[in-house]
Structures are given as structure tokens and as C-alpha cells.
Amino acid sequence: MVIEQFLDYLRYERNRASLTVQNYEKDLRDFESYFKRLDNQLSWQSVDSDIIRGWMESMMDKGNVATSVNRRLSALRSFFRFALLRGLVDKDPTLLVSGPKRAKLLPQFVREDEMERLLDGEEMWDNTSFNDVRARTILSVFYETGMRLSELTGLDDAAVDIDGRQVRVTGKRNKQRVIPFGESLEHTLREYCAMRDGEIPCTDGAFFVDDKGRRMKPYNVRTLVKKHLSKVLTRKKRTPHVLRHSFATAMLNNGAGIESVKKLLGHAGLGTTEIYTHTTFEQLKRVYKEAHPRA
């Protein structure tokens, strides 16, 4: 009866979608079945936080991920808030319960030797083809500057200072930053510009253009990156963001400070950049092998 009152509240007072109401009902019925199996005398009035924790543990034991368990706990929280306000229970046991922490997925990246093989391998590219030269340049820019997909497709000719070896990008919330680059990328950019200006009728000042001179679309860049990363990767994820991860990983593994990498990536806070520090473990292993007498 208590569940039905809550579901009516969702339907008629909150105007929740029928599928949402069904999901709430399923979660609440599941919890009710759980505590009734423990003790048939238990009710919504008498369950406590330990019983809720046990229910969560049982879900985790069955293979449910933290996201799924937290969603069901959220349904339970909503129910008890409603029931407490309506006087249907005299306490909210969910207040003493914390959901499981979601596992942080480590960023996927391309190893340095794989990127060297892809970018420098003569067998990988046809240097007489505009499509190949453009593709190699795009991969190089992602890997050697760490810029985002939207930043790359938004690049104008005026933002790329090849002589000064720096590029000005517009990131999230229209914040601009300047990213330096090295001799290798300078050479790649000059080669691309020479072929583009000689073969393609550019019209709008965009730096990266399609075969008709129009600014490249994000979809086309994603397709291009996936195609060429397939030459060195077998994993499913082969996106521009993987190359951004690869840039950050390479920088940290070769001694760059995390604050500097944060500025190059255009992160608002240091916490976002810290997900890459796991990669420096490879550097620690090398130091250990070189320095410890028993290594």
C-alpha cells in the first residue's frame, strides 16, 4: 500500500513518465522482497540502514556495477523522503547510507613507440596524396598539442603561427590559450599548407579543410582518426580524445610538471589532469630498475 501511494505521487503530482514510474516500482519491489526474505515481520517502518547496506552488497555480489546500485539507492531515497513527509514512516534510514563509489576508468592512450611508427613510418602514408598528408597532419596536431576535436576543427589560418611554432585555440567557455609545438610539427604543417594551397580552393579561412575547401566537420575528423589509428591499434576506442590522452601521457612520462600539462590541455582544475598521473608509473619502474641495487 505504501509503494502504491508513492507511485501515485510520481504519476499525478510529479507527472513522471510511465517508464520512470515502472523503474521506481521495480526497484522498490526488489528491496521489499529482499527484506521480507530476511524476516517476514519486517516492514517499511522497521527496516534500518544495515538492511539497506546488505541489499546493496547483495546487488554488488550479483555483478551489478556501482552506477546501477546507486540508481536503485536513489529510488529508495526518494521513496523514504516522500514517506517521511506523509507520515508513513517515522525515520529515513537512507540518510545513514552511502552509495558505492564509481570506479574511475583510466584514460586510454597510444604508446609512444606506436605513435612514432604511425607518424614516421614511410609505409603508412602516400606523401603525394592530399588526403594522406592532411590525415597525418591532423594526427600530428592532436598528438603534439593535445587539443580537443572542437578546437582542431575550429582552427583558422590566422591562429596557426608556423614561424613562431605556436597555435592559438579557443577551448571550453570560449577560453583561449596558446600551445607551443616543435620542429617536427612545424615541418608537417608546412607540408600540409603547401599542398592545400596548391590543390584546394580554400574559401573561409579554416585551417583544416575538406576536398572542396570547406571547414572540416567533426564527424569527418573522427572517421579519419579511427581509420588511421587502426594501423597500430586493435582496441575498440580509436578517437581524437585518445590522442589527447596520449599527449598528456607522453608529457608526464617524459618529465613535464602536472601544472604545465594542465595549462596545455586547458583544464579548469588540476583534478581533471590528475587522471593521467597513473601513467608515470612506467617512469617510476624505469627509475627503480636503474637505481635499486636489487632491481
C-alpha positions as CSV (number, residue, x, y, z in Angstrom):
1,M,0.0,0.0,0.0
2,V,2.8,2.4,0.8
3,I,4.5,1.8,-2.5
4,E,1.3,2.4,-4.4
5,Q,0.9,5.8,-2.7
6,F,4.4,6.8,-3.7
7,L,3.8,5.7,-7.3
8,D,0.6,7.7,-7.5
9,Y,2.5,10.7,-6.2
10,L,5.0,10.2,-9.1
11,R,2.3,9.8,-11.7
12,Y,-0.2,12.5,-10.7
13,E,1.7,15.1,-8.7
14,R,5.2,14.9,-10.3
15,N,3.9,13.9,-13.8
16,R,6.8,11.4,-14.2
17,A,6.9,9.3,-17.4
18,S,5.3,5.8,-17.2
19,L,8.7,4.2,-17.8
20,T,10.2,6.1,-14.9
21,V,7.4,5.0,-12.6
22,Q,7.9,1.4,-13.7
23,N,11.6,1.6,-12.8
24,Y,10.9,3.0,-9.4
25,E,8.3,0.3,-8.7
26,K,10.7,-2.4,-9.8
27,D,13.5,-1.1,-7.5
28,L,11.1,-0.8,-4.5
29,R,9.6,-4.2,-5.0
30,D,13.0,-5.7,-5.3
31,F,14.0,-4.1,-1.9
32,E,10.8,-5.2,-0.3
33,S,11.3,-8.8,-1.5
34,Y,14.8,-8.6,-0.1
35,F,13.9,-7.6,3.4
36,K,10.9,-9.9,3.6
37,R,13.2,-12.8,2.8
38,L,15.3,-11.8,5.8
39,D,12.4,-11.5,8.1
40,N,8.8,-11.7,7.2
41,Q,7.9,-9.4,10.1
42,L,10.0,-6.5,8.8
43,S,8.1,-3.6,7.2
44,W,8.9,-0.3,5.6
45,Q,8.6,1.2,9.0
46,S,11.1,-1.1,10.7
47,V,13.9,-1.5,8.1
48,D,17.2,0.1,9.0
49,S,20.3,1.3,7.3
50,D,22.1,-2.1,7.9
51,I,19.4,-3.8,5.9
52,I,19.8,-1.3,3.1
53,R,23.6,-1.9,3.1
54,G,23.0,-5.6,2.9
55,W,20.7,-5.2,-0.1
56,M,23.4,-3.1,-1.8
57,E,26.0,-5.7,-1.1
58,S,23.8,-8.4,-2.5
59,M,23.4,-6.5,-5.7
60,M,27.2,-6.0,-5.9
61,D,27.7,-9.7,-5.3
62,K,25.4,-10.4,-8.3
63,G,27.7,-8.3,-10.5
64,N,25.8,-5.0,-10.5
65,V,28.1,-2.1,-11.1
66,A,28.2,0.9,-8.8
67,T,26.2,3.1,-11.2
68,S,23.3,0.6,-11.1
69,V,23.4,0.2,-7.4
70,N,23.4,4.0,-6.8
71,R,20.4,4.4,-9.2
72,R,18.4,1.9,-7.1
73,L,19.6,3.6,-3.9
74,S,18.4,6.9,-5.3
75,A,14.9,5.4,-5.8
76,L,14.9,4.3,-2.2
77,R,15.9,7.7,-1.0
78,S,13.1,9.3,-3.0
79,F,10.6,6.9,-1.5
80,F,11.7,7.4,2.1
81,R,11.6,11.2,1.7
82,F,8.1,11.0,0.4
83,A,7.0,8.5,3.1
84,L,8.6,10.6,5.9
85,L,6.8,13.8,4.8
86,R,3.5,12.0,4.6
87,G,3.9,10.4,8.0
88,L,4.0,6.9,6.6
89,V,7.3,6.2,8.3
90,D,9.0,8.0,11.3
91,K,12.6,7.8,10.1
92,D,14.6,7.8,6.9
93,P,17.3,5.0,7.1
94,T,18.8,6.0,3.8
95,L,20.4,9.1,5.5
96,L,23.0,6.9,7.1
97,V,23.8,5.1,3.9
98,S,26.5,6.0,1.3
99,G,26.4,4.5,-2.2
100,P,29.4,2.7,-3.6
101,K,32.0,4.8,-5.4
102,R,32.1,4.5,-9.1
103,A,35.4,3.1,-10.4
104,K,37.4,5.7,-12.2
105,L,38.3,4.5,-15.7
106,L,41.9,5.1,-16.6
107,P,42.3,7.1,-19.9
108,Q,43.2,5.0,-22.9
109,F,46.3,6.2,-24.8
110,V,48.6,5.2,-27.6
111,R,52.1,4.2,-26.6
112,E,54.9,6.4,-27.8
113,D,56.5,3.8,-30.0
114,E,53.2,3.1,-31.7
115,M,52.7,6.8,-32.4
116,E,56.3,7.1,-33.8
117,R,55.6,4.2,-36.1
118,L,52.3,5.6,-37.2
119,L,53.5,9.2,-37.9
120,D,57.0,8.4,-39.2
121,G,56.6,5.1,-40.9
122,E,57.1,5.6,-44.7
123,E,54.9,2.6,-45.5
124,M,52.0,4.3,-43.6
125,W,51.5,7.3,-45.9
126,D,51.4,8.4,-49.6
127,N,53.1,11.8,-49.4
128,T,51.7,12.7,-52.9
129,S,48.1,12.4,-51.7
130,F,46.4,15.4,-50.2
131,N,44.1,13.1,-48.1
132,D,47.1,11.3,-46.6
133,V,49.1,14.5,-45.9
134,R,46.0,16.0,-44.3
135,A,45.3,12.9,-42.2
136,R,48.9,12.7,-41.0
137,T,48.9,16.4,-40.1
138,I,45.7,16.1,-38.1
139,L,47.0,13.1,-36.2
140,S,50.2,15.0,-35.5
141,V,48.4,18.1,-34.3
142,F,46.3,16.1,-31.9
143,Y,49.3,14.2,-30.6
144,E,51.8,17.1,-30.4
145,T,49.4,19.7,-29.0
146,G,46.8,17.8,-27.0
147,M,44.0,20.0,-28.4
148,R,40.3,18.9,-28.4
149,L,38.4,17.9,-31.5
150,S,36.3,21.1,-31.4
151,E,39.5,23.1,-31.0
152,L,41.0,21.5,-34.1
153,T,38.0,21.9,-36.3
154,G,37.6,25.5,-35.2
155,L,41.2,26.4,-36.1
156,D,41.6,29.3,-38.6
157,D,44.7,30.1,-40.6
158,A,45.3,33.2,-38.5
159,A,45.5,31.1,-35.3
160,V,48.4,29.0,-36.5
161,D,51.8,30.7,-36.3
162,I,54.1,28.2,-38.0
163,D,57.2,30.5,-37.9
164,G,56.7,31.1,-34.2
165,R,55.8,27.5,-33.6
166,Q,52.6,28.1,-31.6
167,V,48.9,27.8,-32.1
168,R,46.1,29.8,-30.5
169,V,43.0,27.7,-29.7
170,T,39.6,28.5,-28.4
171,G,38.5,26.0,-25.7
172,K,35.5,25.4,-23.5
173,R,33.6,28.5,-22.4
174,N,35.5,30.4,-25.2
175,K,38.7,30.5,-23.2
176,Q,41.7,31.0,-25.4
177,R,45.2,29.5,-24.8
178,V,48.4,29.3,-26.8
179,I,50.1,26.0,-27.3
180,P,53.7,25.7,-28.4
181,F,54.9,23.0,-30.7
182,G,58.3,21.7,-32.0
183,E,60.3,21.4,-35.2
184,S,58.7,18.1,-36.2
185,L,55.1,19.6,-36.3
186,E,56.4,22.7,-37.9
187,H,57.7,20.7,-40.9
188,T,54.4,18.7,-41.0
189,L,52.3,21.9,-41.0
190,R,54.4,23.5,-43.8
191,E,54.0,20.4,-46.0
192,Y,50.2,20.4,-45.4
193,C,49.8,24.1,-46.1
194,A,51.8,23.9,-49.3
195,M,49.8,21.0,-50.7
196,R,46.5,22.5,-49.5
197,D,47.1,26.0,-51.0
198,G,48.3,24.4,-54.3
199,E,45.3,22.0,-54.7
200,I,42.3,23.1,-52.7
201,P,40.2,26.2,-53.3
202,C,40.0,27.5,-49.7
203,T,37.2,29.9,-49.0
204,D,36.5,30.6,-45.4
205,G,39.9,30.9,-43.7
206,A,39.7,27.5,-42.0
207,F,43.0,25.7,-41.4
208,F,41.8,22.2,-41.9
209,V,39.5,21.9,-45.0
210,D,37.8,19.1,-46.9
211,D,38.4,18.4,-50.6
212,K,36.1,21.3,-51.6
213,G,37.8,23.9,-49.3
214,R,35.2,23.8,-46.6
215,R,35.9,23.7,-42.9
216,M,36.2,20.0,-41.9
217,K,33.3,18.6,-39.8
218,P,34.0,16.8,-36.5
219,Y,32.4,13.6,-37.9
220,N,34.9,13.5,-40.8
221,V,37.8,14.1,-38.4
222,R,36.6,11.3,-36.2
223,T,36.3,8.9,-39.1
224,L,39.8,9.8,-40.4
225,V,41.4,9.3,-36.9
226,K,39.7,6.0,-36.4
227,K,40.8,4.7,-39.8
228,H,44.5,5.6,-39.3
229,L,44.7,4.6,-35.7
230,S,43.6,1.2,-36.8
231,K,47.0,0.8,-38.4
232,V,48.6,0.5,-35.0
233,L,45.7,-0.2,-32.6
234,T,43.4,-3.2,-32.2
235,R,41.4,-1.8,-29.3
236,K,37.9,-0.6,-29.9
237,K,38.4,3.0,-28.9
238,R,40.2,4.9,-31.6
239,T,39.1,8.6,-31.2
240,P,40.6,12.1,-31.2
241,H,40.3,12.1,-27.5
242,V,42.6,9.0,-27.3
243,L,45.3,11.2,-28.9
244,R,44.7,13.9,-26.4
245,H,45.2,11.3,-23.7
246,S,48.3,10.2,-25.5
247,F,49.7,13.7,-25.5
248,A,49.2,14.1,-21.7
249,T,50.6,10.7,-21.0
250,A,53.7,11.3,-23.1
251,M,54.3,14.7,-21.5
252,L,54.1,13.4,-17.9
253,N,56.1,10.3,-18.7
254,N,58.9,12.4,-20.0
255,G,59.2,14.8,-17.1
256,A,56.6,17.5,-17.6
257,G,55.1,19.0,-14.5
258,I,51.4,18.4,-13.9
259,E,50.6,22.1,-13.7
260,S,52.2,22.7,-17.1
261,V,50.2,19.8,-18.6
262,K,47.1,21.3,-17.1
263,K,47.7,24.6,-18.8
264,L,48.5,23.0,-22.2
265,L,45.3,20.9,-22.0
266,G,43.1,23.9,-21.0
267,H,41.8,22.1,-17.9
268,A,40.0,24.4,-15.4
269,G,41.2,22.4,-12.4
270,L,44.1,20.2,-11.5
271,G,41.9,17.3,-10.6
272,T,41.0,16.7,-14.2
273,T,44.6,16.5,-15.2
274,E,45.5,14.1,-12.3
275,I,43.8,11.2,-14.1
276,Y,46.9,11.0,-16.3
277,T,49.3,10.6,-13.4
278,H,48.9,6.8,-13.4
279,T,50.9,6.7,-16.5
280,T,54.0,8.0,-14.7
281,F,54.2,4.6,-13.0
282,E,56.1,3.4,-16.1
283,Q,58.6,6.1,-15.4
284,L,58.8,5.0,-11.8
285,K,59.5,1.5,-12.8
286,R,62.4,2.7,-15.0
287,V,63.9,4.7,-12.2
288,Y,63.5,1.8,-9.9
289,K,65.3,-0.6,-12.2
290,E,68.1,1.9,-12.8
291,A,68.6,2.9,-9.1
292,H,67.8,0.0,-6.8
293,P,70.7,-2.5,-6.3
294,R,68.3,-5.5,-6.1
295,A,66.2,-4.5,-9.1
